[in-house]
Amino acid sequence: MFSTVAPRYDVLNDLASLGQDRHWRSCVIDALAPQPGELILDLAAGTGASSVPISRAGATVISTDLTEAMVDVGHKRHPNHVFVVADAMDLPYADEVFDAVTISFGLRNVCDPCRVLSELLRVTRRGGSLVICEFSSPTSLFTRFIHRTWLKIALPVISRLSTNAPAYSYLSDSIMDWPNQQGLAVMLESTGWANIQWRNVTGGIVALHRATRP
């Protein structure tokens, strides 16, 4: 699915989110607070759009994604970045090698999210941090109505501009089925993460969860 949409993925994301995806990436950087000299894993990095701001902050970022076509597009756009094709549920990295790890809009796309959270815990050094940016549950009835209306009406229109319309139908379904803010916090706690906090962005349409490895 992601292979077929790779060439236009970033443009369609910008359109589907009304440009909010750039704001969400900015919020991730604020939460991650990358420092020069740090080694950071950007999981489900796709074409690397989420990795570029991390690199600009001076950190070394390893962009990792399952879909080879997305990574190929990323290589062409960002030839100086390090891209790795790998399965989020079986990361090819040693224990405790990253100062921080992050995943944006990818956790709901894996078969076993808790296994991915455990893998991220394994590869993060003690005291290191995790930042998750993911669609969540709007905090007001009005925002919830606008959000669901957008998913049901606007996304199908946007999907016709892509090379794989069913992919955007899946996007809508996966957002609706994903746990709310508290539900993801429970998943984080169950996999060993500590100091779990979350921040609602765009009225809770997106939530940033932050945690640390004890």
Buried (B, 14 or more C-beta within 10 A) or exposed (E): EBBBBBBBBBEBBBBBBEEBBEBBBEBBBEBBEBEEEBBBBBBBBBBBBBBBBBBEBEBBBBBBBBBEBBBBBBBEEBEEBBBBBBEBBEBEBEEBBBBBBBBBBBBBBBEEBBBBBBBBBBBBBEEBBBBBBBBBBBBEEEBBEBBBEBBEEBBEEBBEEBEBBEBBBBBBEEBEEBBBBEEBBEBBEEBEBEEBEBBBBBBBBBBBBBBBBE
